[in-house]
Amino acid sequence: MKSNLKIYVAGHTGMVGSACLKALKLEGYKKLVYKKSSELDLTDQRSVKNFIEIEKPDIVINCAAVVGGIMANNNYPYKFLMDNMLIQNNLIRYSHENKIKKFVFLGSSCIYPKYSKQPIKEKYLLSDYLEPTNEWYAIAKISGVKLIESLRKKHKRDYISLMPTNLYGSNDNFDFNSSHVIPGMIAKFHQAKIRNSNYITLWGDGTPLREFLHVDDLANAILFSIENSFSDSLFNVGSGEEIAIKNLAQIVKKIVGFNGGVNWDKSMPNGTPRKLLDSTKFKNLGWNQKISLENGIDLTYKWYVDNLSK
């Protein structure tokens, strides 16, 4: 069965896409399709239409997105909103029109309100205001979630949306000007260690609580979702464990081996004060994460060091 299924992984060079591709290969899937952005522009409607019509995959996994942290969202709002909507709309539309059997849409926990009840259930979507620092990305992803929901409702498509918590791992973006929390910290602590700095400066006051998931655990969740059919369209995917950013910094500092201090720039935004997903619905179906936070950060740091010169 696995050898017969043709699967297209959009965004295979990114953190999530590369982890997904690796997991699919390890699981024995043979007919895998993927294209670099230089070969297929996912923001171009005609290109995506022709590609889906020619390839006719059985499954489409949308790992492609324009991503980044608070600074990137603030600096490039138009790009975050427009490009993400173009990518997902093109892929979802032409998968539907070509009767693709299954579609997995990947979103983000930032789709939920800034002051959402905790832990966050799927039903809290659109119940309050978004976090302003990443609303551009969030609005794009919410529109994708609703597209998937509408296709299930109207056309009975076996399409689902997975909303992972904060991700990290191999092939992440480690540029601390545009990265997410863990890769940004890893890069800052490592560079400070190399320079023998006395301290590093991190954004905010360190009090926000965050949940993290290693990307390989998400890849296994994607595999779980393509190998099963569900009665709902939206599922949270998280570890169920939260940590204060200050405590996270201490873990990264220890793993990297930086001996200096940490200053917190309280003039910079904290973002959402707390974000913990309720992933009970998905876990009750049989999925669970395997990689602990410390082990995951250790694996990620080793990958970062090994790939610095590449």
Secondary structure as UniProt FT lines:
FT   TURN            2..4
FT   STRAND          6..10
FT   TURN            11..13
FT   HELIX           15..26
FT   TURN            27..28
FT   STRAND          31..33
FT   TURN            37..39
FT   TURN            42..43
FT   HELIX           45..55
FT   STRAND          59..62
FT   HELIX           70..75
FT   HELIX           77..97
FT   TURN            98..99
FT   STRAND          102..106
FT   HELIX           109..111
FT   TURN            114..115
FT   HELIX           122..124
FT   TURN            125..126
FT   HELIX           132..134
FT   HELIX           135..155
FT   STRAND          158..164
FT   STRAND          166..168
FT   TURN            170..171
FT   TURN            176..178
FT   HELIX           181..194
FT   TURN            195..196
FT   STRAND          199..203
FT   STRAND          209..214
FT   HELIX           215..226
FT   STRAND          234..237
FT   STRAND          242..244
FT   HELIX           245..256
FT   STRAND          261..265
FT   TURN            266..267
FT   STRAND          274..275
FT   HELIX           280..283
FT   TURN            284..286
FT   HELIX           293..306
FT   TURN            307..309
//
